[in-house]
């Protein structure tokens, strides 16, 4: 179990590094233009990516060259953006310095990793035996939950909030990236 946990930790760090590298390069190109997005728009953007993955999985082919792995990376990065937007809700700045965004990326991806480690402890790395298509379905389920919470103006009676669902989607997408690399 220790060897597997260490392996997972290294693979997780490697996948997050790839995600962050792409995120930072896009920040260089576009700045923090994503600040204009409401969380509902971020949720819809993630939905589009997850739905594309599912369509490709079901059809067995694709017509656009962008591969599935890049869509999972996009899900990670948009989920981090969602967490940032929730955390910056009272911050009116549209342009945020790249070094601050980099620190926020590390903060939220670090929290996601900690959550993954805690859940892996309890579930025993069950994700390694799951089909990648099931990870896609779990992401889509989380998105539908977020949409419902957003439609309820963020109010829940017993359920986790939007942020918990973003964290779970980060982890499911990272698991898919790891599995695709194996």
Secondary structure, 3 states (H helix, E strand, C coil): CHHHHHHHHHHHHHHHHHHHHHHHHHHHHHCCHHHHCCHHHHHHHHHHHHHHHHHHHHHCCCCCCCCHHHHHHHHHHHHHHHHHHHHCCCCCCCCCCHHHHHHHHHHHHHHHHHHHHHHHHHHCCHHHHCCHHHHHHHHHHHHHHHHHHHHCCCCCCCCCCHHHHHHHHHHHHHHHHHHHHC
